[in-house]
Amino acid sequence: MYWTKKHVLVCTAVHCNQKGAMDIAGRLRLAVLRKGLDSGILVNNCGTIDLCDCGPNVVVYPDNVIYNGVTVKDIPEIMTHLEGGPVVERLVLSATSDAELGRKGYYAEALSNDGGLPAEAADALASRHGFDDQWIGEQLRRGFMARKPHAESGEDRIQVTKKARDRYSL
Ligand code: FES
């Protein structure tokens, strides 16, 4: 925005909101107002940014920073960043963060199994990449994988969706 120094977008779509995003957006807006910074820092809610498994997510422009897994306890540090301080590195999500590289590794290997993976094989693959079956469940709920019947056997297979392929450029 040409009249603001920073534009903060708090995803308050359903998955982030289930983990408290509305509260974060409200408190962040209030913190900016209380410090009299609202002419330079604009805080808005936004719809999904397709990182639904690791929200609540907060995007800061023009810094090109995505904070993930944000809680209300993180607001003071985020405020310090917004006031010109350092980026809160422990909350940053990027294509090269360890967590994203780990997830990308899983998806790249899963995609090499044409037709999808049986549930046990998906669990084993997840385990090799440092994830558990709860992680698989979260990825399924957030639309990065889907259960679909195999074309020939009709057995349930776990398949990687377009949402995951797009996110990890696979
Ligand atoms: S609901 Fe926030 S990234 Fe999807």
Residues whose N, C-alpha, C, O or C-beta is under 5 A from the ligand:
A	BS01	FES	C11 A13 V14 H15 C16 T48 I49 D50 L51 C52 G55
